[in-house]
Amino acid sequence: MRLETYFPKLIRAALESDRRSIESISLSILRKLKKEYPDISNEIAQILSYAGVGANVYRTVGSPVPKDNDSRLDLVQLREPILIEEPIFNQSVRIVIDNFLLEREKSDKLLADGIEPSKSMLVTGDPGVGKTYLAKYLAYKLNLNLVVLDLAASISSYLGTTGKNIKMILDYARSQPLILFLDEFDAISKRRDDASDLGELKRIVNVLLKELEEWPPYSIVIAATNHPELLDKAIWRRFDIVLNIQKPDLKERIDILHRYSEGVFPNAKFLQLIAELMSEATPAELQKLMERVRRKSILTTENPMNIAVDEMINFIDLDLRENAVKFTKLANNLLDLSYRKIASLIGKSASTVHNYLKE
């Protein structure tokens, strides 16, 4: 049996949580790889060995993740680096990312000259602009495990427990090369002059300040927040890089739509029309829009353009005259469509479309 035939079986077993089949299929893959890829075969054997004695299998890629002493819940989620496409950001953001990667790749050269590479990054921006995606991309490019703070497990109602949990997470991240991703960073680093906060949260900020100041060069910490105004002022100075990710401009929106549409639209200019109309959309919203269009176009015989217009109503109210006029004018300028076709797309009459174009 060829090696690739095992993969669908393994995926089915994993999605059905069929542990016995997963172990059996993994053992078969191990045997297939043993001669040509002994290192991978040995790693699979080690994973199966840990699983057999009830140990955490992620110990094969790092030390066991810290747990809350009371609930025994994992305080972080460990994610191995996987192939991921480069995020679509504006040029100024891309330059910062490229420089950061260059510093990390040439860290030996910098350290030999007594200079530490950048090791911390604070990323701000609206939800959906790509902060988490960026952390995954950097983990992939640098081939480092991504350790994500689990706020639900880390923040406790018991006095002193939250501080201990955060300290355990930071100690764990400092102990080995990895990327620690602190999402919703404002939850643990609020301004110390906020009278509504408990004293414990103020102590956590003090711990963070000290740890970030002395962060080792072999590990990376990335913090992300939607609410930079809530952060303690001293926190900002502790990060080597502060990066604000804006919503995509027209060109970036077109590039994002191209990436996720995968050629579903016969008329490529229709993507520009969507990008023009969805001027306030985030990359996440544009991706979801294209995924819904592709899904429906596969399952139905409906024209993808009609599907896209129906889906855009979630973001743009085409019943508003202003939006309908804008759509009509863009469609007339960008697409080779009759008045009747444009009218069918927006649910208006051909005469209404004619009137819109005269405005």
N, C-alpha and C positions, 0 to 999 in steps of 0.2 A: 504493500500500500504506500503511495507517495506521501511525502511529508505534508504537503499542502491540504490533503484530504482530511487531516486531523483537525484543522482549524475550525471549520463549521461545527464539528462535533464538540470541540472544546467550548466554543461560544454558546452553543445550545445548553450544554451542561452548566456553564457558569450562570446563564440567565435563569435557569430553573433551580439554581442553588443545589445541584446534584453533586455533592462533594465526592462521593465514591467514584462517579464517572470522571470528574475532573482529575482526581488522583490517578486513575487508570490511564486516561488519555495522556496526561503529562508524563507518565512513566514510559509510554510508547514513544512520545516525542523525544524524551531523554535518550532512549536507545538508538533512535534514528540519527541523533546528532552526535553521538559519543565519539565516533571516529573523526569526523570532519571538524566538529566544533566542541572540543573537550571542555573548554572553559564554560560555555553556555550549559553543556550537559551537567557539569559539576554544580553549577548554580541552581539548576532545576532540582538536582538531587538534594541539595541543602535545603531548598524551600520545602520539598516534600518531607524531609527529615524533621524540620521545625514543626510543620503542620501535624506530623504524626504524634508528637509529644505535647501538642496543645500550646506551643509557643507562638508568639507573633511572627508571622512569616516575613514581615518587613525588617526583621533583624538581619536579613541577608543583605540589605542595602544600607544599614546604619544601626545605631544602637536603639533599643526599645524607646518608643515615644513616652513622654511623661504622662502620668495619670493623676486625676484628682484623688486625694487620699480618702475622701468620704464616699463619693459616688463611684469611684474606680473608672470613670469615663476618661477616654483619651482627651488630653488638653489640646492636641493638634492633630491635623490630618496630614499624613505623609503621602505625597504624590511623586511618582518617578517621572523624570523628563520624557516627554514624547514629542514626536514630530509635529510641528505646528507652523502654519504660515506666518510670515512676517506681518505684524499689524500695519494697517494703513493709517498713518498719522501725517500731519503736516511736516514740512521740511525741518523746521526748527526743533521739533520733538525728535525726529529721526536722527538729527545730528547729535543730540544729547545721548540718545540710546547707542548710536554707533561709537561715540567716544567712550561711553561707559564700558561697552563690550571690549573695545580695544585696550582699555586700561586693565581689565580683568585678564585678557589673553596675554598681555605683556607684563603681568604683575611681577614676575621674577626680575625683569629688567629694572622696573621702578624700585623694588625693594633693595636691589643691589646698590642702588644709588641713594638709599636712605629715604625714599618716598613711598608712602603707602598708596595703593590704588583706591579709588572710590569704593566704599563698602556699604554705603547706606543711601537710600533714595526715598524721598517723600513725594507721593504722587497724589495730586488733587484733581478733581473734575466731577462733573455730574454723573449720576448712575448711568451705566451703559456705554460710556465713552471708551472703555478698553483698559481700565486699571488692572483688573484681574488677568485679562488676556496678556497684558504686558509682562506680568510676573511669570506666567506660564511660558511665554516666549523666551524670556531671559534664562529660565531654568533649562529649556531645550538647548539654547545656543551655548550655554556654559556647561551643559551636561551635569547639572546639580539637582539633587532632590529638592522639591518644593515642599516646605512645611508651613501649613496654613493654620493660623490661630483659630481655635473653635471657641467663639465668645460664649456660646450657651453653656459649655462645660467649664469654662475658665472663670466666669464671673459668678460668685457665690453670695448668698444672703448671709452667710456666717462671717462674722467679723474676723478679719485677718486672713481668711482663706483665699480671697481673690489675689491679694498681694503675694502669697506663697505660690499660688499657681502661676502667676506671671513670672515670678523669679525662676521657677522650675523650667518654664518654657524658654526663657532667655539663656539659662545655663545650658540647656540641651542644645540650643542653636549655636552657642559659642564653642561647644565641644567638638565640632566636626565641620567640614566644608559643606554648606548647603545654603539655600535661600529661605529665610524666614519671612513669611508674608503676613503682615498685620493688617488685615482688612478692617474697615470701620474703626480706624485708629483713634478717632475722637472719643470712643467709648472708654478708653483707658488712659487718655492723655489730655483730659480737659484742663482748661485754665485753672490754676490754683487759686485764683481770686474769685472763683464762682462760689458764692455763699451757699448755694443749694446742694453742693457736693459734700459727701462724707469725708472725714479726715483720712480714711483709708485710701481713697482715690488720689488724694494729694500726695500721700506717701508713695503710691505707685508711680506717679509722675516723677518724683525724686529718684526712684530706682531706675526708671527709663532714662533719665538724663545722665545718670552715672554710667549705665551700661552702654549707651550709645557713644558716649565719650571714649570708652575704652574697648570698643568693639574690635575683635581680631580681624586681620586682613584676609584670612582664608575663608571667612563666612560673610554672607550678605544679608542685610535686613532691608526689606521694602515695606513701607507703611502706606496705606491708601485711605483717603477720606473724601466723603462728599461734602463735609462741613468744615473746611479749614478755619473758619472763624471761631470754632470752638476750641481749637488747640491752644495749649499753653505757649506763650511767646518764646520761652526758652527752648522748647522742643525744636523749633524751626532751625536754630543754629547748630543743632547736633547732627543734622543730615548733610552729607557731602553734596547731594544733588536734590534740588526741589524742582519738581516737574509738574506743570499744569497742563492737562490734556483738555483741549477745547472740543466742542462738537465739530464734526467734519465740514469743510467748505464744499463748494459745488464739485470741484474736481475729485476730491476724496470721496464724496458721496457716490459719484459715478463709478469710481474704481471699486468701491465696496459692493455696489449693486452688480457690477460686472462679475466680481469674484463669486458671488453667491447665486446669481441667476443661471450660470452655466449654460448660456446660449438658449434659454427657453423662449426668448422673444425674437420672432423673425425680423422685426424692425429694431435694430440696435439703438436708434435714436429715442426709442420709447423710454430707455433707461435715463436719458438726460431729462426727459419730461418728468419722470418720477423724482429725480434728484432736485430739479428746480422747485417742484411743489413741496417736497419734504425738507424744507430748509432748516427745520429745527430738530430733525431726527438724529438719533444717536446711531453709531455703528450697530449696536445690538438690535435696535428697532428695524434698521434696514435689512439686517440679516434675517430676522424673523419674518419680515414681509416677503422676502424672496423665497424663503423656505415654504411659506404657506402657498405662494403662487405655484411653485414647482410641484408641491404635493397635490394640489387640486388639478393641475394640468395633466398630471400622470393618471389620476383617477377618473377624469372626465374628458369629454371632447370639446369643452368650452375653450374659446379663444383666450390665450394667456393674458392679452391686454385687458379684456373684460374682467378676468379674475383679479388682475392687479388693481384696477379701478375700484372694484368692490372691496378689496382688502385695504386700500388706502383710506377708505371712509373712516377706519379706526383712528387714523391720524389727521385726516383732512376732511372737514365737513363740506362736501360738494353741493349740499343744499344751500349753503351760503352763496349769495350771488357773486360776491367778490372772488371766492375760490373757483366757482364755476366759470367765471369770465377768464380768470388766469389760466385755468386748464384749457379752455377753448382756444385761447390765443397761442398758448404753447403748442398744443396739438396741431394747430393750423400751420405754425411756423416750422415745426420740427418733423411732422409726419405727413406723408402723402395720403391723406384721408379725406373722404367726402364729408360735406356737412352732415349728411345722414348718419355716417359712421360715427362722427364725433358726438352727434346728438344721442346715439344709442349708448355710447360709453358713459355719458353723464346723466342719462335719463331725461333729456329735454327734447323739444321738437327741433327740426331743421331750421325753422324760421327763428327760433330763439337763439340758436347758434349763430345765425346770420346777424342778428341784432347785437349779440355779444361782440362779434368781430368788428362791428362798426363803432363800438365805444372807444 
